[in-house]
Amino acid sequence: MSQPDGARAKRISASGPTEAPWLRILGTSLIWTGIPAAAGAAAALPGPGSAGAASVAAGWAIIALFFGLSLLVGHVVGRKNPSGAIGMFAVTYAFKVVGFAAGLLLIGVPDWLERSWFAIAALGTVIIWQVAEIRAFSRTRQLIFSDVSPDADNSLRGA
């Protein structure tokens, strides 16, 4: 009993790397952190009121902006030079740390800011963002070795 066309039915074709995954990772991270931040802002309304909700929103927004800038730079650089995207993350990170530190020192702490709500929201956002980013990145395909030329014949031989 032979399987008709059995070898071809079991063949799995190779696929290439995921094209520009950075915006998809950004979207995943924003959703994963935005929903708990909105819930935290709603939970703050009965206690400290709108100042608490605004503090939660500010904590989320600063972290989302901080991490989101890297993903946007990765997207822009990755379209023209995919292998250079990771290197640009490091450069962007250095600029962000200096820029955010200078900005926060110049602006200072607003009077309306509820420090505990802000800190908890920022810390929670960092943790959830990192989990979401790692999970989203782990689902992308990264081309590590390109042993086969792009015009190579991928069909089965002798079947």
N, C-alpha and C positions, 0 to 999 in steps of 0.2 A: 504494500500500500504506500504509494508515494503522495506526498503533499503537492498539489499543483501550485507551482510558483512559491513554494514555502520559503526558499532562501530570500526571495525579494520581499516577502511579507514581513520577515523578521528584521530586515535591514533598517537601520536608523540613520537618517542622514545627519551630517554634522551641521551645526548652525554657528554663526559668528557671534561676536560679542554684542551685548546690549548697546544700542545706539543712544548716546547722550542720556545716561540715567539720572543726571543731577536734578532736573526739574521734578521728576517722579519722586525722588527721594525727598526733595523739599516739600512737595505736596503731602506726602505721607507723614512727615515729621510735623508739619503745621496742623494737620488734622488730629494726629495723636496727642498733641500738646494743647491745641485750641479747645477741644471738648472739655478736658479736665479744668482748664483755666476758666472757661465760661461757667462751669459748675462751681468752681471756687469763688468766682466773683458773685454768683448768686447766693452762695452760702455766707458771704461777707455782708450782704445787704442787711440782714436783721441785726447783726452785731454792730460793727463800726459804721455801717451805712455806705453811702456812695464813696466815701474816702477809702474804705476797705476794698470795695469792688474795683475802684480805680487803681489801687495799689496792686491788686492781683493782676489786673490788665497790664499795668506798667511792668511788673516783674516778668510776665509772659512776653510782652513786646520786646523788651530789651534782649532777652535770651534768644527769641526767634530772629530778631534782627542780627544779633551777633553770629549765630550759626547759619542763618539764611544767606548772609553775604558770601560765605565760603562756597555754598552750593551754587549760587548764581555765578560767581567767578569760575567755578568748575565747569558750569554749563557753557559759558561764553568761550573760555579757553579750550574746553574739550571738543568743541565743534571744529576748530581749526587744527588743534594739536592734542589728540586724546591722551597721549602719553605724558604730556606736560601738565595735565589738569591736577594731578596729585601734588606736583611740586608747587603749583600756584596756591594750593591750600595752605602750605606752610608760610609762604610769603604773605598771603592775605591775613593769616592768623596773627602774625607779628604786627602788622599795621592795625588790625582790629584791637588788639590788647592795648597798644599805645593810644590809639584814637579814642576808644571807649573810656579808658582811665582818665585821659585829659578832659574829655567831655563831661564825665561825672564829677570831676574835681571843679571844673568851671561852673557847672550848673548848680551843684550842691544838692542838698536834700530839700525837696519842697515841703512846705508846712503841712500840706494835706496828706502826706504819705504815711500810711500805717506800716511801720517797719516790719513787724512780725508777719503780716499778711504778704507784704512784698517779698520778704526773704523766703517764706515757705513756697510761694508761687514760683519764684525764680529757681529755687533748688529743685522743686518738683519738675519744672519744665526742663531743666538740664538733664535730669535722670531719664525722664520719659523721652526726650528728644534723642538722647544717645541710643536708647534701646530701639526706637523707631528707625533711626538712621542706620544702625547696624543691621537691623532686620531687613530694611528695604535694600541696602547695598548687597547683602548676602544673597538676595534673589536676582541679582543682575549677573550676566555672563561676562566675564572678563577674558579677553584673548591674551593668553600668556605666551604661547609659542605658535608660530605660524609655519608649520612644517610643510604644508601643502600649498602649492601656488594657487592663486585665485582661479586660474583657467584650467585646473586639473580636472580630468574626467573622474567623476565620483561613482560611476556605475560599476556593477558587479562584473567581474571577469569570469568567463567560462560557464556562466549559468544559462 
